Structure formats: C-alpha cells, structure tokens
Amino acid sequence: MHLTNSSPTITPRDRHLLRHATLAVCCAALFATLAALVQTGWSPLARLDRVLTDHLHRFASDHTVWTASVQMFSDVGGTITMRAALGVTAVWLWLIGARILACWVAAQALVGWGGHWLLKLSFGRPRPSFSDPVSHAGGPALPSGHAMASAITCAVLVGLLWPRIGRSGRITACSVAALTVLAVGSSRFFLGVHWPSDVLAGWLAAGTVLGSVTVLVELARPGALARDFRRVNLRTRPRIQRVLVSTRPPRRPTAETAADPAADHPDGLLR
C-alpha cells in the first residue's frame, strides 16, 4: 500500500490572500471597537483625547511659526493631493498595459473616498472646538480623511515599488512612507481639527480598505495582479546592460572566437 500526502498545497497566491484578508479583518475589528468606545463616551478615551488636544492647542497658539509650517504640510499632504497621486498612478499603469493593477489603484482611491464619507456621516462626531482656533475644517470628525488618504496612498505606492527595489530600497521606502503617514495624521490633531482617536480610526479604516480591495480583486481576477506587476517590471526596468553593450568597443576576432561565436558575446551566449 502506497501512502500519499493528501494535504492541500498552500500557494503564494493563497498566502497573499490570507495576509490581506487578515489585515482587513483585524483593522475592521479594531476600528469597530474604537468607534464603539467613542460613541459610548468611554471616559478614559474621552479624557485622553481632551487632554492631548488641549495641550497641543496651547502649544500651537504659542508657537505660530511652527503652527503655520504644520498647516502648510497638512495642506500639501491633504486628501486631494493623495488621491490625485493615486489617480495619476492609475492612468500611467493603464497606459503601459497594466489594466488590472490600474483598476486596483483606482479602486483603492475610490473606495477610500467613499468609505471615508460614509463613516463620517454614519458617526457624525463633532470636531474639537476652541474659542481661539488655530485652524478650521468642516464636516464630522471620525475618521480623519487626511490620515486615511495618506495611509492608503503611501501603502499603494510602496506596494508598487516593492518588487522592483532591493532590501535597502524597501527599508527606505517603508521609512519614508511611515514618517509621511505619521506626520500627516498627527498634524490634524496638532492643529486642533481632529481628536487623536479620529486619526487612529483613519489609519484603521485605511487598513480595512487596502486589505479588502486587494482580496476582492484577487478573487475576481486570480493571478492578474501578479501578472501586471511583472508587466510593469518589464516595461520600466532600466536597460543598463544594453547601454553597456552598445558603448563597449568591439573586440578583434581571434582564432578562439572565430571557432566559437558565442565566446565573443558579452554574456557568452547567442541571443
């Protein structure tokens, strides 16, 4: 009797789906917990929000130059800028033939925008109010649109770069993205237009959107994202070797290369 291993094989696509499904479920659960605490007025969270916001407002009022710099950074890293960056990226991907990847990027922007306003209108949380505000913003507070949009945009851009860069490049890209997300999000409660928990909710909502959109695209078009990533690599990778070959002076043929033409090729192989 021959025994065979009947356990299912876990493919890279399965791990990819599981990873993003876990991200979406965990972020959604944490967001729901945070929103419930906000809605029920849980005193430790409400007290922390108020203490941090009041302290930062006093600091912002006393340091006007620093506050103006933070306001400028918050405006530059706002929702319009972030979603415009995703829109330009989606158009570029479409033009080079990576259509599914372009739709994935566009869906992240659109679902993030729609989910942001749906959540805001659903909870209707008031923003912080001061007699001498240093900045103004309209609409409900929860979640922070700046925090949500910056997290989605930076994660998408790092994801597009990930297969094309090495270890040091990945560390740099992740560091820059993390610092950008932290700076944009923290600028909102520093300026007194959001509670700190609004910013945390925005980051959790962004994780939910990133994971759920990726899972839906993978289920609808299995393997299409991976194929488009390879297509982007083929269309955009630098032709360094071709340039080096074209600028290298030709070698004089010898008896050895005449007998073996492949030996004179830069790679030692005929193409």
N, C-alpha and C positions, 0 to 999 in steps of 0.2 A: 504494500500500500504506500502510495506516494502522498506525502502531506504538502499542501501548498499554502502559501500565505495569502489569505483572502482579505486582509485588512486593506482598506482603501488608501490609495496614494494621495498625499497632500501636495498639490501642485503649487508653483509660485503664485498663480492667479488666486488659488484658494487662500493662501496666506495674505495676499493683498486685500482680498475681500474681507477676511476676518479682521485684519488690522483696522481698516476704515470703518467697518461695522462697529467694532469695539469703541473706536473714537466717537462715532455718532451717538451710540447708546449711552456711554459714560458721560459725555458732555450734556446730553439731553437730560439725563437723570440729575446731574449736579445743577443744571440750570433750573429745573423744576423745583428742586429743594430750595435753592436760593430765592426763587420767586415766591415760593410759599412762605418763607421766613419774612420776606419784605412785605407781602400782603397782610400777614397776620401781625405785623409790627413787633416782631421778636425783639425784646428790649436790648440784649447785648449787641445785635447787629445795628439796630437803630442808633444806639448810643455811640458805637464806633463810627458810623457814618457821620453823625453830627459833630463829634469831637474832631475828627480828621478834617472835615470840611471847614469848620470854624477856624481851626488853627491855620490851615493853608490860606484861607481868605485873609486873615490878618497879615500873614507874611506877604501875600500878593499885594495888599493895599500899601504896605510899607516899602515895597521894592518895585517901583513902577517900571523901571527899565527892564528888569528881569521878566516882569509880567508881560510887557509888550513883546519881548522875544518869544516867550512861550505862546502867546496869542498868535504870532506870525507862524510859528512852527505848527500850531494846531490848525491854522487855516490852510497851510500848504499841504499838510497830511490829512486833509478832510475827506469826506465821503466822495465828493465829486472827483477829486484827484485820484483816489484809489480806484474807483470804478472806471474812470477814464483809462487808467493804466491797463486794467483788465480788458477793456474794450479794444484798445489798440493791439494788445497781445492776441486777442481772439481774431481780429481781422488779419494780422500778419500770419497766424497759423493757417487760417483759411486759404490765404493766397498761395502758400507754399504747399498746399495739398493735404495738410493735417486736419481734415474736416472734423473728425470726432473729437480730437483734442481741442479744436477751436470751440466746438459746442460745449465741451466740458468747462472751459474757461468762462464762456459767456453765461452758462448756467450758474456757475458759482457767483457771478456778479448779480444776475437777475434774482436768483433765489435769496441771496443775501439781502438785496434791497427790499424785496417783497416781504421776507420774513422779519426784517428789521421793523418795518412799519406795522406789520400785523401784530407783532409782540408789543410795540409801543401803544397801539390803540387798545389792545386787549387789557393791559395792566393800568395804563393811564396814571402812572406815578408822577406826582408833581416834582419839579426840579427844586434844588435849593434856592432860597430867596434871601436877599440881603438888602438892607437899607442903602448900602453904597456898593453895588455890584461892580466888579472889575471887567465883566464880560456878560454877554447876553446870548441866549439861544432859545428857540421856540420848540413847541411840541412836548409830548411826555418824555419822561427821563429814562425809563427802563425798556430795553438795554441801550447802552451808548452806541450810537451809529458809527462814530469815529473809531472806537475800539473794535467793533465788529468788522467794519470795512477794511481797516488796516491789517487785521489778523488774517482775513480771507485773502487779501491781495498778496501779502508777503508770503504766506504759505504756498499759494499757487505759483508765484514766481520762483521760489526756492525749489518747488517740485519740478518745474520745467528745467531748471539748471542742474538738478541733482545728477542725472545720468551723464552729463557732459563735463563734469568737473571732478577733480581728484579729492583726496582727503582734506588737504589744506584749503582748497576752494570751498568744500562743503562746510568746513568749520567757519570760514569767513562769512559765507552766505547766511548760515544759520545765526551767527552772532549779529550781523547787521540787521537781519530780519527781526530777531528778538528785541534788539535795542530800539528799533523803529516802532514796533508794536507797543512796547512798554512806554516809550516816550509819548507817542500819540495818545494812548489811553490815559496815562497819568496827567497829561496836560489838561484833560477835560475836568477832572475834579480839582486840579490845582487852580483853574480859572473859576471854579465855583458854579459851573453849569451842569455838573453831574455829581451824584453821590459815588463814592468809591465802589459800592456794590453794583452800580449801573455799569461801570467799566468791566468788572469781573463778569457780570452777566453777558456783556457784549462778547467777551472772549469765549465764553462757554457756548454762546449761540453760534459763533463763527466755527468752532469745532464741530458742532452738530451739522451745520451746512456743508462744511468740507467733506466730512465722512459720508453723509447721506447722499449727496450728489454723486460722489465717486462710486458708491455702491450701486446706485441706480443706473449710471452709465455703463458700468461693468456688466450688470445683469442684462441690460438691453442690448449691448453690443460686446459680447465676450471677446476679450483679447484685442479690441480695437484701440484702446488707449496705448497699450504696449507697442502695437504696430506703428501708431502715429509718433510715438517717442523715437522709434528707430528711424522713421522717415525724417523727422526734424534733425536727428544727428547726421544723417546722410546729406541733407540739404545745407547744413550750416557748419559742419566741421571744417576747419582750415585745411587747405591743400598745401601744407608745408613741404611734404615730400616731393610733390610735383614741382614746386618752385625750386627746391634744391637741385632736383634732377635737371631742370631746364637751365639753371645757371652754372652747372658743373662743366668744365671744359672737357671736350671729348678726348678719350684716351686713344693713343695709336694702337692699332691692332697688332697682336703678337701671334706667334705660332699657336700658343695655347688657346687664345680667344678665337682664333680662326677655326680651330678644331672644335671648340665648344662655344657657340654663340651666346649661350646663356651666361657664361662667365663674365662677359663684358657688361651685362645689365646691372644697374645699381643694386637690385635686390638679388641678383644671381638667378633670376627666374625670368622666363619669357612671359610677356603679358599678352 
